[in-house]
Amino acid sequence: MKIDMSPEAISKRLKIVNELRRTCLSLANSSAGKEILKKFSANIKSVQRTSQSLGR
């Protein structure tokens, strides 16, 4: 399988990754995201890293 490395294909992939990143960050700030943080608070290091990356 060959990966398309044309400038257009790379730009499209970067845009998609950016959209997914923004979606994940907005979900993390939602009530559902806060509920998940409470539910999995045993993973304190991961929760702390996530909170720091969100600027909390």
C-alpha positions, 0 to 999 in steps of 0.5 A: 500500500502506497501512501499519498505524499502529495502536498494536497494529501498532506494538508488534508491529513493535517486539517483532519488531525487538527479537527480531531484534536479540537473535538477531543479537547472540546469533549474533555471540557464537556460534562461527559468529559468531567464525568469520565475524569471522575469515573477514572480518577484512579489514573491520576497521572493521566488525569493530571496530564490531561488537565494540564494540557487543557489549561486547568 
